[in-house]
């Protein structure tokens, strides 16, 4: 776990604010779901990733496919987008 040096106080409703710079670095958007874990005396926030969610589009479906020995899950739309991006990358590499 990396220390950020950021300290926040809990308000009267039990809320804390995650600094915008940190949210940007971690890719946490407005309304992003976060999971809350407790480990001994630590509260850990983690971006919520539903099981079988496409890592490109975020879509959750039984039609999503698992690739790379289960390390990547993509929807049909996510796979199409990924193919286009890979083709663009490979075309740039050939030049």
PyMOL commands that set and color helices and strands:
alter all, ss='L'
color gray80, all
select helices_A, chain A and resi 20-26+76-94
alter helices_A, ss='H'
color red, helices_A
select strands_A, chain A and resi 34-39+42-47+65-67+72-74
alter strands_A, ss='S'
color yellow, strands_A
deselect
rebuild
show_as cartoon
